[in-house]
């Protein structure tokens, strides 16, 4: 039996990105590492090492891994080959940082997606008008995530409720990182976010490792075992005098089965344009113009979208233009 999978933190380097996407493929397949070992005819330690991010696995191991998980072998072969060439000592400096998986860069004709460096610079999973949440470990997944964004009150408030499912024994804490991108017109010296855990544990640590990133640690009352479900809720508030970007988009970097977003705008200050984004690359979220999936708020200023079986690394949610935003060119 293989050793328990170690917590995994993305740092934007090509090999760790490759390992992250392998982990995502395995999670979506539902296979354990022991089942993968039997199917691929490799040792459990070998298939686990392929997702460790310590070194690039061999192509034979990758092909066997992807085949067992019913993935796109040719896409993975292309991804591996690009990385292998660019990791050569003679490759131009920093070129490898531009490599991203084909399923991120080639999506329905929308053009190139973000580079690995761009994705990590934003480390975005949840964007609530500039509020993004990231989850670091690989020992649980999101069964459901429901968010309510209150644009009709001051300060603007996001209430986020999640039900998670443990995929390993002994889960005792949850690490979350919330990113608040600085608005391009924000020239203030301070940059803050107020986060409060409403229920589902105890917030034991708060830190701001970067200007736009706020990391929280949630301690659970009891350890979770494989298959255990746990619900928790947070409320996030951005200071009222801090400029924010105009979108709320969930970009999961772990398995997410269901995401529901409700936004309540002030009836006196409705957006002049609002649209739905579903399964789009990071760069598309920042295109300041309505897409095809335009939305209409009801007479009370509310709008709702929902998504199932989200793909990791792609965006799902709502974007809008306020009265102060310039019209798209």
N, C-alpha and C positions, 0 to 999 in steps of 0.2 A: 504494500500500500504506500502511495506517495505521501510526502509530508504535506501539511496544510499549506495552502497558497499564501504567501506573504503579502502584506498590504502593498499596494502599488501606487506610486505617485508619478504623474506625468511631468516631465521636465522639458518637453519639446524636442529632445534629441531624436534622431531618426530611428535608432534601434529600440528605444523605449516606446515610440509611437507605433512601431511595427508590433511590438509585444502587446500594446494596448488593444490594437485592432484584432489580434489573435484571441485575446481574452473576450472581447466583445462577440466574436464569431462563436466561440465555445458557449458563452452564456446564452446566446440566442438559439443554439442547437439543443440546449438542455442536457448535454452529455456531461458526465463527471470525467475527471482525469483518468480514473480507473477504466471507465468505458472506452475512452479515447485510446488508451494503451492497448486494450484488447483488439480494437478495430484496426489500429494502425500497425500492430505488431512491434511497437516500440515499448520500452520500459516506461512506467508511469513517471519516473523522475525525468526522463527525456522529454516527454510532452509538457511537463510542468516547466522545465528549463526553457523551452521554446517561448514561453510567455513571461519569463522572468525579467526581460529587458536588459540582461547583463551582456548578452552578445547576440548577434544575428544567427538564428538557427540555420542549418543546412537546407538547401532547396528540397531534398528528399523528405526531410521531416515536415517541412511546410506543406508540401503537396499531399502527404499522407494525412496530416492534421486537417487541412482544408477539405479534402475529399470526405473524410469521416464526418465532418460537420456540415456536409452538403453545401459547401461554399463554391464560389466561382474560381475554379483552379487557374484559369488563364489570367484573370485579373490579379490574383495573388502572385502568379509567376512573374507577371510584368512588374508588380510592386517590388518583389524581392530582387529582381534583376537590376532595377534602377538603384536600389539601395546598395546592393553589392558593388556596383560599379563606382558609385559616388563615395563609398567608404574606403576606396583605394587611397593609400597614402599620397599618391600623385594627383588626386583629384583637386580641382580648384577649391580654395578655402571657402567655406560657408555654402557651397553649392548644395550639399546634402540637405540643408534646412528647407529647401524648396520642394522636396519630395512629399507628396501626399497621396493617399490611396486613390486608385482610379474611381471608386464609387463615390468619392467626395469631390473630385475635380471634374467629373464628366456626368452631369445630371441634367437630363431633359433639355439640353440646349441652352442652359442659362449661362454658359461660359465657365471659365476656370473658377474653382472654389478657392478657399484660403490656403495659403501655404501652412506647413506645420508651425512655423514660427508665428504666423498671424493667429492661428487657432490658439496657441498657448499664450500669446500676449494678451488675448482677451479671456482666456480660461473660462469661457462662458458656458453656463448650463441654463441658468434662468435669468432672463433679462426683464426686469420689471421697471419699465421706463428708466433703464439704467441700472437695474438691480439684477445681478446674476449669481446663481448658486452653483457650486461645484462640489462633487462628492469624490473622495479620494480613494477609498479602499475598494476591494473587490469581493467582499463577503456578504453583500446583500444587494437586492434590486428593488426598484420602485414598482409596486403593484398598481398604485393609483396616486396621482398628484392633482389636487384641486387648488386653484388660486383665485382669489378675489382681489382685484385692484380697485381701490377707492380713489378715483380722480376727482370726486365731488367734495372732498374734505381737505383741510389743511392741518397738519402736513399730509401729503399724499401717503397712503398706507396700503401695503400689500399683506394679505393674510394667506399663508401657504399651509396646506394640510396634506400630509403624506402618509400612506400606508406602505411600509416596507416589508420584505420577506427575507429572512436570513438564509444564506446559502452555505454557511459553515457554522460549526458549533462555537460557543463561547464569545459571541458578539456582545461586548460590554459598553461600547461607546460609538458615537457617530461623529465623524469629522466633516464639517461643512465649510466651504469657502465662498463668500459672497462678494462678487465684484461689482463695483459701481463705477462705470466708465465716466471719465470727465467729459462734460459737454464741450464742444469746440469753442463755444463763446464764454466758457467759465474761466475767469481770470483770478478767482479767489485763491487765497493761500491755503485755506483749510479744505479738507475733503472728508466727509463723515458719513456714517450709516448707523442707525440705531436698530438693534435686533433684540427681540425678546422672545423667549421660549414660552408659549402659552400652556402647553402640557406635553407629556410624553418623555419626561426626563429632567435632568438638571444641567443647565449650561455652566460648565466648570471652567471654561477658558475662552477669553476673547483677545484677539491680537490683530494688528494691521501690518502684515509683513511688507506690503507695498502700498503705494498711495491709493490705489483703487481696489485693493483686495482686503477683505475682512474675514478672518478665520475664527470659527467657533467650534468648541468641542462639547458634545452633548453626552452626558453620562446616563446610562439606562439603569432603571431600578433593579432589574434582574437580567442576567445573561440570557441571550437568545440562543436557541438551538436551531439546527437546520429545519427549515419549514415554518418556524415561528413567525407570526405577523406582529408588527408593532406600528402604532399610530402616534404621530407627533405633529404639532402645529407651531408655527412661528409667525410673528408679526414684524414687518420691516418698515422703517420710516426713514425717508431722506429729509434732511433739514429743509424747511420751507424756502430758505433763501439760496439753496444750492441748485443750479441749473441741471436739468436731466435730459437725456435723450428720450425720444418719443416712441418707445416700443416695449412690449413685454413678450419675450420669446424664450421658450424652453429649448435648450440645446443639450440634450442628455449625453453624458459620457459613461453611462451604464444603462443596463436594460431598464426600460420604462414601458409598462404595458398600457397605461392610460393617463392622459393629461387633459384637464378641463380648465379653461380660463374664462372668467367673467370679469368684465370691466364696467364700472359705473361712472360715466362722465357727468359733469354738472350740466343740467339742461340749458343753463345760460352760457355755457362755454363748451359746446360740442366741437369735436374735430371737424375740420373742413374736408378731410378725406380719411378713410379708415379701410384697412384691408387685411386679409388673412394670409399667413404664410404657413406652408406645410411641407416639411422635408426639403428645405432649401439650404444651400451652403451659407456659411457665415457672412460672406460679402454681400449677399442678396438682402440680408436684413437691413443693411445700412443704405440701400438704394432708396432715396427719398422721393418716391412716387408710387401711386397706387398700382398694384399688380392686377391681374385679372380677377382675383377673388375679392372684390370689394364688398364691404359690409355696410349695413344700415343700423344705427342704434334705434331702439324703440323710443316711445314718447317719454319714457322716464330716464332716458340717457344710458340704457344698458345694452350690452352686446355680449354674446357668448360663442365660444368655439370649443370643439373637443376633438381629440385625436387618439387613435389606438395603435399599438405596436409600433412605437416610434423607433426610428433608426438613430443610432448614436452618432454624434458629431454633426447632425443636421438640425435646422431650426424649425420650431412650431410655435405659432402664436399670433399676435396681432401687432400691426404697425399703424401709425397714424400721423397726420399733419395737423398741427395746431394753428390757430389764427396767426400766431407769430412766426411760424415756419415759412420760409420762402417757397413759392411755387416751384415744382420741378421744371427743369429746362425742357 
